[in-house]
């Protein structure tokens, strides 16, 4: 899908994946998959440990689909900010090497930029969103320079504040909706694919985010996220 839709995008009117065609996975010569991001992509669980991440699950889906999975690297790090990911893509020689070879790239980034501002000074929350948006744009542009043929998929976040009282959510949820909007805009502007997840997690959040004191998903939740990515990945092959 990379760049094919760039000429069709009109801000706010065209949604990704609407014109993709289906193809049998065996037509894919090979897959080299790179995952970038924060604790969500790293597979952090609601109780502080790590389990199978959604990129791990996507790797397994590639293997089961008759695609020839040649390589898989997950460079995601818990707590990562968009600035740190941008720096990796611009300067980390190992990551840059793998990005140059990648056929598929997934990115989950931006939430920690917002969290950092909320924890330090809530009134500056929009600054965190602006930083995430700008850094993501640079990251996507840099990846495109390294590898213009790679298919790139950027995740939109679910509501991490689902357990909070309604009066608090009235302040917090619009901020996350704003963050997701910026992520979607940057994805579309760069000819990449935005993958929303709120619609599949939020309606049953207690099942997928069982710890009220933590906003990470369990394995069931990550499986749902992986399925959302897989839906659009199948369309692009």
ZAMARGU-4260 file (C-alpha; in steps of 0.2 Angstrom, whole numbers, plus 5000, padded with zeros to 4 digits):
<rodrens>
0) 5000/5000/5000 | 5015/5011/5002 | 5013/5027/4992 | 4999/5020/4981 | 4986/5030/4989
5) 4996/5046/4992 | 4988/5055/4977 | 4971/5050/4983 | 4972/5057/5000 | 4961/5072/5005
10) 4963/5077/5023 | 4948/5071/5033 | 4939/5062/5019 | 4948/5047/5013 | 4952/5032/5025
15) 4966/5020/5023 | 4963/5003/5015 | 4947/5007/5006 | 4954/5002/4989 | 4965/4988/4993
20) 4964/4972/4984 | 4965/4954/4990 | 4979/4942/4985 | 4984/4925/4990 | 4999/4926/5003
25) 5009/4914/4993 | 5011/4927/4980 | 5022/4937/4993 | 5040/4932/4988 | 5046/4934/5006
30) 5043/4944/5022 | 5055/4954/5032 | 5045/4961/5047 | 5052/4975/5059 | 5042/4981/5074
35) 5045/4998/5082 | 5037/5006/5097 | 5033/5007/5116 | 5028/4994/5129 | 5012/4990/5119
40) 5022/4983/5105 | 5035/4975/5117 | 5021/4965/5125 | 5020/4972/5142 | 5006/4964/5152
45) 4994/4972/5165 | 5005/4965/5180 | 5022/4971/5175 | 5029/4956/5165 | 5030/4953/5147
50) 5021/4940/5136 | 5018/4937/5118 | 5017/4954/5109 | 5006/4958/5095 | 5021/4959/5083
55) 5025/4941/5089 | 5008/4936/5084 | 5009/4944/5067 | 5025/4935/5065 | 5016/4919/5068
60) 5002/4924/5056 | 5014/4927/5042 | 5022/4910/5045 | 5004/4901/5045 | 4999/4911/5029
65) 5012/4903/5018 | 5022/4919/5017 | 5040/4916/5017 | 5045/4924/5033 | 5064/4928/5031
70) 5067/4939/5046 | 5058/4947/5061 | 5065/4960/5073 | 5055/4969/5087 | 5065/4984/5093
75) 5051/4990/5104 | 5055/4997/5121 | 5044/5001/5136 | 5042/5019/5140 | 5049/5025/5123
80) 5045/5042/5118 | 5043/5047/5100 | 5059/5057/5101 | 5068/5042/5105 | 5061/5032/5091
85) 5065/5046/5079 | 5083/5045/5085 | 5084/5027/5083 | 5078/5028/5065 | 5090/5042/5061
90) 5105/5035/5070 | 5104/5017/5076 | 5114/5008/5063 | 5107/4991/5067 | 5089/4997/5066
95) 5092/5007/5050 | 5100/4991/5042 | 5084/4981/5046 | 5073/4995/5040 | 5081/4995/5023
100) 5077/4977/5021 | 5060/4977/5028 | 5044/4973/5018 | 5033/4976/5033 | 5035/4988/5047
105) 5023/4991/5062 | 5024/5006/5073 | 5016/5010/5090 | 5022/5027/5097 | 5015/5043/5105
110) 5006/5038/5121 | 5021/5041/5132 | 5023/5058/5125 | 5006/5062/5132 | 5008/5053/5148
115) 5024/5062/5152 | 5015/5079/5150 | 5000/5073/5160 | 5011/5067/5175 | 5022/5083/5175
120) 5009/5097/5171 | 4992/5092/5163 | 4990/5109/5156 | 5004/5105/5144 | 4996/5089/5137
125) 4994/5096/5120 | 5012/5099/5119 | 5015/5081/5121 | 5003/5077/5107 | 5011/5090/5095
130) 5029/5082/5099 | 5022/5065/5095 | 5015/5071/5079 | 5030/5080/5073 | 5042/5066/5078
135) 5031/5053/5070 | 5031/5063/5054 | 5050/5064/5054 | 5051/5045/5058 | 5040/5040/5043
140) 5049/5052/5031 | 5066/5045/5036 | 5060/5027/5034 | 5053/5031/5017 | 5070/5038/5013
145) 5078/5022/5019 | 5065/5010/5011 | 5052/5018/5000 | 5044/5001/4996 | 5041/4995/5013
150) 5022/4994/5019 | 5021/5003/5035 | 5007/5002/5048 | 5004/5014/5062 | 4993/5009/5077
155) 4980/5020/5085 | 4978/5018/5104 | 4963/5011/5114 | 4957/5021/5129 | 4969/5018/5143
160) 4958/5028/5155 | 4943/5016/5154 | 4943/5013/5173 | 4943/5032/5178 | 4928/5041/5184
165) 4918/5049/5170 | 4922/5067/5176 | 4941/5063/5174 | 4938/5054/5157 | 4929/5070/5151
170) 4946/5078/5151 | 4958/5064/5147 | 4948/5054/5133 | 4948/5069/5121 | 4967/5071/5123
175) 4969/5053/5117 | 4957/5055/5103 | 4967/5070/5098 | 4983/5060/5099 | 4975/5046/5088
180) 4969/5059/5076 | 4987/5066/5074 | 4994/5048/5071 | 4981/5045/5058 | 4985/5061/5049
185) 5003/5058/5049 | 5000/5040/5042 | 4989/5046/5028 | 5000/5061/5024 | 5015/5049/5021
190) 5005/5036/5011 | 5005/5023/5026 | 4991/5014/5035 | 4983/5019/5051 | 4976/5004/5061
195) 4963/5009/5074 | 4961/4998/5089 | 4949/5008/5101 | 4934/5001/5093 | 4939/4983/5097
200) 4946/4986/5114 | 4936/4999/5123 | 4919/4991/5122 | 4925/4976/5132 | 4940/4984/5141
205) 4939/4974/5157 | 4942/4958/5147 | 4957/4964/5139 | 4964/4977/5152 | 4960/4967/5168
210) 4971/4977/5180 | 4962/4994/5185 | 4979/5000/5191 | 4988/4997/5174 | 4983/5002/5156
215) 4992/4987/5147 | 4983/4973/5138 | 4983/4954/5142 | 4987/4942/5129 | 4969/4941/5123
220) 4970/4960/5120 | 4986/4959/5110 | 4978/4945/5100 | 4964/4957/5095 | 4976/4970/5091
225) 4986/4958/5080 | 4970/4953/5071 | 4966/4971/5067 | 4984/4973/5059 | 4982/4957/5050
230) 4965/4962/5042 | 4974/4977/5033 | 4990/4967/5029 | 4980/4954/5020 | 4972/4967/5009
235) 4989/4974/5004 | 4997/4958/4998
</rodrens>
